Amino acid sequence: MRILGVDDDDIALDILEAAVAADGHEMVRAANGLAALNILAHERIQLVISDWMMPGMSGIDLAHKVRDANAGPYTYFILLTSRTDKADLLKGLDAGADDFIIKPFDPMELRLRLRVGQRVLALETHRLTIFALAQLADTRDNETGNHLVRIREYSHLLAQQLADSPELNLNLSGDYPELIYLTSPLHDIGKVGIPDCVLLKPGRLDDSEFAVMKTHAYLGGQTLLVALEHFPDAAYLQMARDIAMYHHERYDGKGYPMGLAGENIPLCARIVGVADVYDALVSRRVYKQAFSHEIARSLIVEGRGTQFDPKVVDAFMANEKDFESIAVQYSDAPAVDHSSEFMERKCA
């Protein structure tokens, strides 16, 4: 890693740099917070270790500035301090610090905390890679805009609502909403295998073209299955595969590609199925104008128990205002009412 060490004491920086180098990392030095911000603005730094007490800009102030910038890859932030009071530690966490090292530090402790930082940064890289892979399909269709962003936000809302409803007895793991947030953008990865003459057709698809379009679900599922076979313990790949393969299945068994029904459809696919249809309804496409939220809601409710899992529709209704807010926040065009011709195209 490239690590930024920030301290107004040169000797302290020398000691920190020696410890960082001994663990195989490169350290860039900054004597104060302003110098640190300048380095962060112009260089790729993965991790910051900053002293708490510095003249001008404290480590707390620097942490605030780093988090407020909120641009580019995540920067892991460690505060180096002699403070051990709970109130001080909470203040540091609130400012955006990820971890603390108490002065004088033990080199072995520093090494272990750096490895924690590496794991967190690796996870962030992992997330970005998955999202970039998902965008591969969407880059072929310039009408979709923020589609992937909206899908993961909608899916996370639904999963969180279901996880917080103990009366449903779904027994979802604590990380289920985060996992679906991570993997839902891969739902249409199979579209990379659909010819442009079908994928980008600006009008209604005929029966043969629609048959080709429907193969994207199977193609996406099979693509991710290959990856899953190499990493069978990767929960995110299992969920991603289920979403890609089954998000067009219907609760009544009339969907595709496998004609699964009810609880036989993985829950993650039932969730993304609702999120995907809602987004398609309220967004402009090459074949339709955007619907209003009210029309989208009525069509989702109309499909309760037939096209959609009733539990997921209920979760949607409990969060419909948040759905509308997300649609507005990440909209590609103003929503207007339009004809119901869309349902034959998206939801058949």
C-alpha positions in Angstrom: 0.0 0.0 0.0 0.9 3.7 -0.4 0.4 5.1 3.1 0.4 8.8 4.1 1.9 9.5 7.4 0.9 12.9 9.0 2.7 14.3 12.0 4.3 17.6 12.9 7.1 15.7 14.6 9.9 14.6 12.2 11.2 12.0 14.7 7.7 10.5 15.0 7.4 10.3 11.2 10.8 8.6 11.0 9.7 5.9 13.5 6.4 5.4 11.7 8.1 5.2 8.3 10.5 2.6 9.5 7.6 0.5 10.9 5.6 0.9 7.7 8.6 0.0 5.5 9.3 -3.1 7.6 5.8 -4.4 6.7 6.5 -3.8 3.0 4.6 -0.6 2.4 5.6 2.8 1.0 5.0 5.9 3.1 4.6 9.4 1.9 5.2 12.1 4.6 3.2 15.2 5.5 4.1 17.6 8.3 0.6 19.0 8.8 -3.0 18.6 7.7 -2.9 21.1 4.8 0.1 19.3 3.3 -1.7 16.0 3.7 -4.8 17.3 1.9 -2.6 18.5 -1.0 -1.0 15.1 -1.3 -4.3 13.4 -1.2 -5.6 15.6 -4.0 -2.7 14.8 -6.3 -1.6 11.3 -5.4 -3.2 7.8 -5.0 -3.1 7.1 -1.3 -4.8 4.1 0.1 -4.4 4.6 3.8 -3.7 7.6 6.1 -2.0 7.4 9.5 -2.4 10.8 11.2 -1.4 12.1 14.6 -4.4 13.5 16.5 -2.8 16.6 18.0 -1.2 18.9 15.4 -1.1 22.7 15.1 -3.5 24.3 12.6 -5.4 21.3 11.5 -5.8 18.4 13.9 -6.1 14.7 12.9 -9.8 15.0 13.7 -10.1 18.0 11.3 -8.2 16.1 8.6 -10.4 13.1 8.9 -13.5 15.3 8.4 -11.9 16.9 5.3 -11.1 13.5 3.8 -14.6 12.1 4.4 -16.2 15.4 3.1 -14.3 15.1 -0.1 -16.2 11.8 -0.8 -14.6 11.3 -4.2 -12.6 8.4 -5.7 -11.7 5.1 -4.0 -12.1 4.8 -0.3 -9.2 6.0 1.9 -8.7 4.1 5.2 -7.9 6.5 8.1 -6.1 5.6 11.3 -5.7 8.1 14.1 -2.4 7.9 16.1 -3.2 9.2 19.6 -2.4 9.0 23.3 -6.1 9.5 24.1 -7.9 6.5 25.4 -11.2 8.0 26.8 -14.3 6.5 25.2 -15.6 10.0 24.4 -12.4 10.8 22.4 -12.6 7.5 20.5 -16.3 8.2 19.7 -15.3 11.7 18.5 -12.7 10.2 16.2 -15.1 7.6 14.8 -17.7 10.3 14.2 -15.1 12.4 12.3 -14.5 9.4 9.9 -11.6 7.5 11.4 -11.6 3.8 10.8 -9.2 2.7 13.5 -6.9 4.0 16.3 -3.4 3.2 17.4 -2.4 4.3 20.9 1.0 6.1 21.3 3.7 4.9 21.8 2.7 2.2 19.3 3.9 -1.4 19.1 5.2 -2.3 15.6 3.4 -5.6 15.7 0.1 -3.9 16.5 0.7 -1.5 13.7 1.3 -4.3 11.3 -1.9 -6.1 12.3 -4.0 -2.9 12.0 -2.5 -2.2 8.6 -3.7 -5.7 7.6 -7.2 -4.9 8.8 -7.0 -1.8 6.6 -5.9 -3.9 3.6 -8.9 -6.2 4.0 -11.3 -3.3 4.1 -9.7 -1.7 1.1 -9.7 -5.1 -0.8 -13.5 -5.4 -0.1 -14.0 -1.9 -1.5 -12.0 -2.8 -4.6 -14.1 -5.9 -4.8 -17.3 -3.9 -4.8 -16.1 -1.5 -7.4 -15.0 -4.4 -9.7 -18.5 -6.0 -9.4 -20.2 -2.7 -10.3 -17.8 -2.1 -13.2 -18.6 -5.6 -14.5 -22.3 -4.9 -14.3 -21.8 -1.6 -16.2 -20.3 -3.7 -19.1 -23.8 -4.7 -20.1 -25.3 -1.2 -19.6 -22.7 0.5 -21.7 -24.3 -1.0 -24.7 -27.6 0.8 -24.0 -27.2 4.5 -23.4 -30.9 4.9 -22.4 -30.4 3.2 -19.0 -28.3 6.0 -17.3 -28.4 5.4 -13.6 -30.3 2.2 -13.8 -27.8 0.1 -11.9 -27.5 2.7 -9.1 -31.3 2.7 -8.7 -31.6 -1.1 -8.8 -29.2 -1.6 -6.0 -30.8 1.1 -3.9 -34.3 -0.3 -4.4 -33.1 -3.9 -3.8 -31.4 -2.9 -0.6 -34.5 -1.2 0.7 -36.7 -4.3 0.0 -34.1 -6.7 1.6 -33.8 -4.5 4.7 -37.5 -4.3 5.1 -37.9 -8.1 4.8 -34.9 -8.7 7.2 -36.5 -6.3 9.7 -39.8 -8.2 9.7 -39.4 -11.1 12.1 -43.0 -12.2 11.6 -42.1 -13.4 8.1 -39.6 -16.0 9.6 -37.3 -15.5 6.7 -34.2 -15.9 8.9 -32.1 -13.7 6.7 -28.4 -13.2 7.7 -27.4 -9.8 9.0 -25.4 -9.1 5.8 -28.2 -10.1 3.4 -29.2 -6.5 2.5 -25.6 -5.5 1.9 -25.0 -8.6 -0.2 -28.0 -7.9 -2.4 -26.8 -4.3 -2.7 -23.5 -5.6 -4.0 -24.8 -8.2 -6.4 -28.1 -6.8 -7.8 -26.3 -4.6 -10.4 -25.3 -7.9 -12.1 -28.9 -8.8 -12.9 -28.7 -8.0 -16.6 -25.0 -9.1 -17.2 -26.3 -11.6 -19.8 -27.3 -8.7 -22.1 -23.7 -8.7 -23.3 -24.7 -11.7 -25.4 -27.8 -10.0 -27.0 -27.3 -8.7 -30.6 -27.5 -4.9 -30.9 -30.3 -5.2 -33.5 -32.5 -6.6 -30.7 -31.1 -4.9 -27.6 -31.1 -1.4 -29.1 -34.2 -1.7 -31.3 -36.1 1.6 -30.9 -39.6 0.0 -31.2 -41.6 -3.0 -30.3 -39.9 -6.4 -30.5 -41.5 -9.0 -32.6 -42.0 -12.5 -31.2 -38.7 -13.9 -32.5 -36.7 -10.8 -31.2 -38.4 -11.1 -27.8 -37.4 -14.7 -27.6 -33.8 -13.7 -28.2 -34.0 -10.9 -25.6 -35.3 -13.4 -23.0 -32.2 -15.5 -23.3 -30.2 -12.8 -21.4 -31.4 -14.2 -18.1 -30.1 -17.7 -18.9 -26.8 -16.3 -20.4 -26.2 -14.2 -17.3 -26.9 -17.1 -15.0 -24.6 -19.5 -16.9 -21.8 -16.9 -17.0 -21.9 -16.4 -13.3 -22.2 -20.2 -12.7 -18.9 -20.7 -14.4 -17.3 -18.3 -11.9 -19.2 -19.9 -9.0 -17.8 -23.4 -9.9 -14.3 -22.0 -9.4 -15.2 -20.3 -6.1 -18.1 -22.4 -4.7 -17.9 -20.8 -1.2 -18.4 -17.2 -2.5 -21.8 -16.2 -1.3 -21.9 -13.1 -3.5 -21.4 -15.3 -6.6 -24.3 -17.6 -5.6 -26.6 -14.6 -5.1 -25.4 -12.9 -8.3 -26.1 -16.1 -10.3 -29.5 -16.5 -8.8 -30.5 -12.9 -9.5 -29.2 -13.0 -13.1 -30.9 -16.3 -13.9 -34.2 -15.9 -12.1 -35.2 -12.2 -11.8 -37.7 -12.6 -14.7 -39.4 -15.6 -13.1 -43.0 -14.9 -12.0 -44.6 -15.9 -8.7 -47.3 -17.8 -10.6 -44.8 -19.8 -12.6 -45.4 -18.0 -16.0 -42.0 -16.4 -16.1 -38.7 -17.3 -17.7 -36.2 -18.9 -18.3 -37.1 -21.9 -16.0 -40.8 -21.3 -15.2 -40.2 -21.5 -11.5 -43.0 -20.5 -9.1 -43.5 -19.2 -5.6 -40.8 -20.0 -3.0 -38.9 -22.0 -5.6 -37.7 -18.7 -7.0 -34.7 -17.5 -4.9 -35.8 -14.6 -2.6 -33.0 -12.4 -4.0 -34.5 -12.8 -7.5 -38.0 -12.1 -6.3 -36.7 -8.9 -4.7 -34.7 -7.7 -7.8 -37.7 -8.7 -10.0 -39.9 -6.0 -8.2 -37.0 -3.5 -8.2 -36.3 -4.0 -11.9 -39.9 -3.7 -13.0 -40.5 -0.6 -10.9 -37.4 1.0 -12.4 -38.4 0.2 -15.9 -41.8 1.6 -15.3 -40.7 5.0 -14.0 -37.7 5.4 -16.4 -37.6 6.3 -20.0 -36.6 3.6 -22.5 -36.1 3.5 -26.2 -39.5 1.9 -26.5 -41.5 4.0 -24.0 -41.7 7.2 -22.0 -41.5 7.2 -18.2 -44.6 6.4 -16.1 -45.4 8.3 -12.9 -44.8 6.7 -9.5 -48.6 6.3 -9.0 -49.0 4.3 -12.2 -45.9 2.2 -11.3 -47.3 1.5 -7.8 -50.7 0.5 -9.1 -49.1 -2.0 -11.6 -46.8 -3.5 -8.9 -49.8 -3.9 -6.6 -51.8 -5.4 -9.4 -49.1 -8.1 -9.9 -49.2 -9.1 -6.2 -49.4 -12.9 -6.0 -49.3 -13.4 -9.7 -46.2 -11.7 -11.1 -44.6 -10.8 -7.8 -44.1 -12.3 -4.3 -46.8 -10.8 -2.0 -44.2 -10.3 0.7 -41.9 -8.3 -1.6 -44.8 -6.2 -2.8 -45.8 -5.5 0.8 -42.2 -4.5 1.5 -42.4 -2.2 -1.6 -45.5 -0.5 -0.3 -43.9 0.0 3.1 -41.1 1.9 1.4 -42.8 3.4 -1.6 -41.9 7.0 -0.6 -38.3 6.0 -0.5 -38.6 4.4 -3.9 -40.1 7.6 -5.3 -37.2 9.6 -3.7 -34.6 7.3 -5.2 -36.2 7.5 -8.6 -36.1 11.3 -8.5 -32.6 11.5 -7.0 -31.1 9.3 -9.7 -33.6 10.1 -12.5 -32.6 10.2 -16.2 -35.6 12.1 -17.3 -38.8 13.6 -15.8 -41.5 11.0 -15.2 -44.8 11.3 -17.1 -47.8 9.2 -17.6 -47.8 6.9 -20.7 -49.8 4.0 -22.1 -49.7 0.5 -20.6 -48.1 -1.0 -23.8 -44.9 -1.3 -21.8 -46.2 -4.3 -19.7 -46.2 -6.6 -22.8 -42.6 -5.7 -23.4 -41.0 -5.7 -19.9 -43.2 -8.0 -17.8 -44.5 -10.7 -20.2 
